[in-house]
Amino acid sequence: MNIDIKKLIKFVGPGLLVSCAYIDPGNYSTSTAAGAQFHYSHLFIILLSNVFAVILQCLCIKLGTVTGLDLAENCRKHLPPWLNFINYILAEIAVIFTDLAEVVGSAIAFNILFNIPLKWGVILTILDVLAIIFAYNPDGSMRHIRKFEIFVSFLVLMTFFCFVLLLDKVHVESKLEVLKGFIPSKIIFKEKSAIYLSLGIIGATVMPHSLYLGSNLVKPRLREFDINAGTYHREMNYDGVLSHKPTLSAINYCLNYSYIELILSLCIVAVFINSSILIVSAAALYGKPGAEDADLLSIYDMLCNFISKQAGLIFALAMFFSAIAAGVICTMSGMVIAEGSVKWSINPFYRRLITRTISIIPCLFMALFSGRSGVATILNLSQVVLSLILPFVTAPLLYFTATREYMTVEIDTHEITEQNDESASEATPLVDNESGFKTVDFSNSNVTNILGFLSWFIIGFLNIYLIIQWIKGEDIHF
């Protein structure tokens, strides 16, 4: 496939939005603890976890592009009503507990940057994206959607830039040692705490809501292509509602560019930010007393003490930008899940108000009665709940993309000539189905099915294992 850079630029955006899920404040404490205790050894785990994320997110892109429906809509269409409803409830719980991490991160950033007490910072977080979320309308024009993507991408890139500055502030004695960290080390498999941190990093990589969102963000560009090509049409769907059914040409045009944009975003932005957190902590905090048990406020204090005040402020700014971006994405995901799973359409303002209020209540309670230790407990709890939910809400993704019935596209005769170098890499040749229509099968290959299942199984198994060890009283960093 020949890559047209101009076309690729048009696809920049969704991958950066999805990457917000991998740089939220919930990842900061785990990566910092790993760097503080085991130097650069866990960089390999960060790299490995990103491979899992790329595999599952690529399946999301395929599902949304080929079917024209996101993961939530496919659940409503193909799963039994009772199973779809259970899946929906679990997904909503995942959104609420994901939002808890954004509340904690934003409140701590407010406390550091503006000296606002945690209890008031928690309340202020309800305002962070109320105005922003109005800017997103998935059924609006592509120009309108691009403005929203640019805004969120700006927040992600500001987080990226903050860590570029932070890396410049720390003294790395040996760059070779950093590079060796991306190679498997026996250290991460020998000590129990190192194993727990490895599993914690992997387990926190794929957030349930990011999969729902990733399968939805591809839809506007499919619609734009068909509109411009004069092939846009809507069909009566399973709910009796007119919806856009992508043509084969739109699928072929969008699929590979969406893959490339996602992989570049996750491998460059998400890997860099998560690696930077670990590198900074390893260079500045390794061997320092108390670093392994530090919460987000303690990390800021230690960066100020061991590097400089500016380094601490840059860290707080990075957390501020990432928390806002992740909060926006969390709200968008909640809208996608509710509208797709149970056809519950709600004004973004009220959606945000409900979700964030539910998230604020426990955070406010802990901030009032337990202070910063209580807020840290809430952050840990949110990761526990997400770890438990993840295997259940993501299993349908593997099932749908592996099933030929759902991933087969019927085409018009005039589209056959367009099946050339533009065709998607995994699509099988054109065949006649029983009804006489020409079709293309986009279901997963055996290799893709194996990679997808292994990614899902490993992440799910390790999450459950960590929960069991945590219940037993082990010191786990989620």
N, C-alpha and C positions, 0 to 999 in steps of 0.2 A: 504493500500500500504506500503510495506517495503522499507525503504529508505536506499540505499547503499551510504555511505559517499564518497567512491572513485568515484562513478559515479557523485555524486553531485558536487564534486570538478571540474570535467571536464566541468561542466556547468557554473562555476563562471566566470563572465565577462560581459555578456550582461546587467544584472541588474545594475551593477556598472556604465556601460556606460549610461544607461537610467537615473540613479540617478543624472547625471550631470545636467539634465534639472531642477532639483529641488534645486540646490545649486548655481545657477548662481547669479551674483551680483544684479540682479533685485529683489531678495528675501531679500537682506541684509537690505535695508532701512526700509521696512515694518515691519520686525521682530524686528528691533532695536527700531523703533517708538513705537511698542506695548509694549515692555519691559520697555522702558523709561517712558511711561505714565501710564501703568496699571500693573506694576510688572509682576507676573508670570501667570496672569489670562488667557492669550491667548495661553498657552501651549496646552490647550484642543483643540483649533482651529487648531493648527499645527497637532495634532494627528488626528483630524477629516479629515482635508484636505488630509492627507496621505492615509486614508482609501479610499477616492474617487479616488486618484491616483492609488492605488493598483487595484481597481476594473476595471478601464478603461485600465490599462496596461495589466492586465490578459486577457482581451478581445483581445487586440492586439496580445498577444502571441498565443491565440487560433486561431485567424484568419490566422496569418502567418504560423502556424504549420499545420493546417488542410488543407488549400487551397494550400500551397506552394507558395503563392503570398503575398506580403506585402499590406498595406492599399492602397497605391497609385496604385499599379497594379490592385487590385480589383476594384478600382474606374474606371480605364480605361476599364476594361473588362465588368463591369456590369452597369455602369451609362450611360445615354445618352451622346453623345459627347459634347454637349453644356454645360451640367451640370458638366461633368468631367473637362472641360476647365476652367469653373468658379472656381471650387474647387481647381484646380491647381494654378490659379492666386492668390487666397486667401492664399493658403499654401506657395507660394513663398514670398508673402508679409510678412507672419508670420515669415519666416526664416530671412528675411532682418531685421525686427524689433527686432527679438530675438538677432541677431548679434549686434544690436545697444547697447544692455545691456552689451555684452561681450567687445565691444570697450570701453565703459565707464569704466567698471571695470578694464580692463587691463591698460588703460591710467592713471587712478587714482593710481593703484598699482605701475606703473612705476614712477609716480610723488613722491610717498611716499618712495619707496625703493631706487630709483636711482636719485631722485631730477631732473627728466626730466620734463620740462614744459608740460602742458596738450596738447598743440597743437602738439608737437613733439611725445608725448606718443600716441596720436591718430593715427599718421602716422605709428609709429612703430608697431602698432597692426596688420598691414597687414602681418608682418613677422612671427607671433606667431606660425602658424601651417602649413606654406607652405611646409616645409620639412616633417612634421609629417604625413600629409594627404596622402603622397605618400605611406606610409607604409600599408594603408588599401586597400585590394582588395577583395571584397565580393565573388569573384569567384575563389580566390586563395586557396592554401592548408590550412587546419585547423591549421597547425603549424604556417603558416604565419599570419593568422588572430589572433591567440592566442598572438603573440608578440605585435600586435597592442592593443589588449584588455588589456594586462598586462601594457603597457605604460600608457593608459588612466586611468586604475584602480590605477596606482601609483599616478597620479595627484589627483584623488579623495581621496585616502587614506592619502595623504599628507595634504589635506584640513582637513580631519577628525582629523589627528594628531595635526594640528595647533589649532583646537578648544579644543582638550584634554588639551594642554598646556595652552590655554587661560582660560579655566575653572579653572585650578590650580592657575592662577594669581589673580582671583577675590575672594572676600570674600563673601560667601553666609551665611547669618546669620542663616537661618533655612532651613535645607534640607527638613523638613516636608512641609514648604510653597511651595517649588518647586514641590513636589509630588502632593500637593493639586491643583497646577496649571493645572494638567492633568485631573481634574474633572471639569465638567461644573460649572461655576460661574455666578451668577446673574449680576455681574458687567459688563460682556461683552454684556449683553442684555439691560442694563439700559441707559447707556450714548451713545449719538449719535456718538461721535468720537470712542468709543470702538466698536460699531457696524460696523462702516466703516473700522476699522482696521481688524476686524474679516473677513469681506467680502473680503478685499484686500488680506489677507493671503490665503483664500480659492480660490479666483479668480486667484491668481498667481501660484497655485500649478501645474496644468496640462498645459503644453505648447503644442501647436499644433504639433510642429515638433517631439516631443518625442514619440507621438503615431505612426507616420509613421516609425520612426526608430525602435521602439520596435517590430513592426510587421515584420521588415526586419532582425533583428539580429538573429532570430531563424533559418534562412534558412541554414547557413553553417553546423550546427550540424545535421540537418536532412539529408543533402547530405552526410556527413561523415558516418552516420549510414548505409545508403543504400549502399554506396560504400564498406564499410567493410563487410556488409552482403551479398554482391553479388547481391543485388536487385535494384541497381541504374539503372534507365532508364529515358530517356527524351521523352516527348511527344510534338507533334506540338501544340502550344498553340493558343489562339485566334488571335495573331498577325502573325501567320505563322512562329513562331520562336520556336526552340527546347528548352524546359525548363524542369527542374526536377519536377517530380510529386512524393511527398513523399508516401511511402507505409504505410499501417496501422501499421506495426511493428515499423517503424520510428516515426510515430506520437505518438504511445503509449509509446515508450521509452523516447521521448524528452519532451512531453507535461508537465507532472507533475513535472519533475526536473526543467524545465524552470520556472514553476510557483513558486516553492520553492525558487529558486535562486533569482528571481525578488522580491518576498515578503521579503526575508531576507535582500536584498540590500536596498530596500526602507525603511523598518521598522528600520533597524539598522543604516545605513549610512545617508540617507536623513533626517530621523526624528531626529537623534542625532545632525547633523550639524545645521539644522534649529532651533531646540530647544536650542542648545548651543548659537546661536546668540542672541536669546531672553533672555536666562538666564544671559548671560554676560551683556547685556544692562540693564536688570532689577537690577542686583546686583550692577553695577557700575554707572549707569546713572539715575536710578529712582529718580525723584524729583529734578534733577539738571536742572537749567535754560537753555533753548534752546535745550534740548535733544530731545524733541518731533518733532522739525522741522529740525533736523540735516541731512545733506547730508553725503555721504560716507567719504569725507575728514574731515568733522566736527566730525564724529564718531571717526575717527582715532585720531584727536586732543584731544577729550575728554577722550578717553582711555589712552592716554599718560598723561594727566593732573590728572585724577582721579584714575588711577591704576599705570601704570608705562610706561616708554618709550618702554620697551620690549613687553608689552601687545599690544601697538599700532602697533609695527612691526610685531608681530605674526598675528594680524588681517589683515594687509596688505599682508602678505605672503599667508594667507588663501584665500584672494580675488584674488591674483595673480594666484595661482594654480587652483582655481575653474573657473576663467575666461578663462584660457587656455583650460582646459578640456571641458568647455561648448562651447567654440569656435570650437573645433575639432568636437564635436557632432553636432553642428549647421551646419557645412559644410557637414558632412556625411548625415545629414537629407536632406539637399538641394539636394544632389546627388540622394538620394533615391526617393525624390518627383519628380524631373525632369525626371529621367529615367523611373520611374513607371507610371507617369501620362501622359506624352506626348512623351515617348520614346526618350527623348533628352539626349544622352550620350555625356558627355563633360569631357575632361581631368581635374582631380582634381585641378591641378595648376590654370587653367583658371577659373574653377568654384569658387575657393577660391578668386581669384583676382577680379572677377566680383562682387560677393556677398559682400566681405569686402570693396571694393572700394565704392559701393553704400552706405554702412553703415557709412563709414568714412566721406563722404562729409558733411552731416548735423552736425556730431559731430565736425568736424574741423571748420566749420562755426561758431558754437556756442562757441567753445573754443576760437576762435580768437576774436569774437566780444562781447561775454557775460561772458567769463571766467568760473569759476566753477559753477556759478548759471545756466549758459546756458547748461552745461554738465548735471547737475542735471535735468533740464527741459527735455532734450532729453531722459534720463532714464525713467522719468515719462511718457513721450509720448509713448515710446515703449511699456510700460505695458498697456496703454490705447488701442492701436491698437490691441495688442494680445488678450485683453479681448473681443474686438468686433468680432474678427475673429473666436475665439475658437469654439463657438457653431456650426458654419456652416461647418467647416472642419472636425469636429469629429463626426457629425451625421451619416455619412455612416458606421462608425465602428459598431454602434449599429444595424443598418439595416442588414449588412452582417452577423454578428454573430448570429442574431436572425432568419435568413432565412434558412430553411432546405435545399433548393435547392443548396445553396452555401456551406453548411457545412456538406454535406453528402459525405462519402468516399466509392468508389467502391473498392472491394478487390478481390484478387485471392482466390480460394478455399483452398489452402494450408495455408493461413493466418488465417483461422477460428480457428484453434487449438491454436493460440497464443492469443486469446481473453480470457485471464484469469485475474490473479492478476495484470498484466501489464496494463490493459485497463484504459483509462482515465475516471475520475470520472463521468463526465456528459454525456458520450456517451450512447446512448440507445442500447438495444440488437440488434443483427444482424437481418435484415429483408430482404425479397426479394422485389426488386423494380419491376416496370412494365416490364423492359427489361430482367428480369431474373437474374441480377447480385446480388450478396450478397453485402449489404451496411451497414455502421454504421453511425448513425446520431449524429453529434457533435454540433448541434445548441443549443443555450442557453436554459436552463430550464426556467420555469416561474419566479422562484426566481431570477435567474441571470439577466433576462431581466428587472425585476423591479429594482434591485440594479443598473444596468447599466444605465437605463433611469433616475432614481432619481439622480445619480451622475452627469450625463450630464446636466440634467435640472437645478439642484441646482447651479452648477458652472456657467452655461450659464446665468441663470436668475440673479444671484448675480452680475456677471460681467456687464450686461446691466444696472442693477439698480445703480451700482457704477458710470458708465459713465453718467447716467442721473443726478445723484447728483453732479458730478464733473462739468457738464455743467451749473448747477444751481449756481455754485460758492462755493460749499461746499469744505472744506479742506480735500481732499481725499489722502490717501497714497496707491498707487498701488503697 
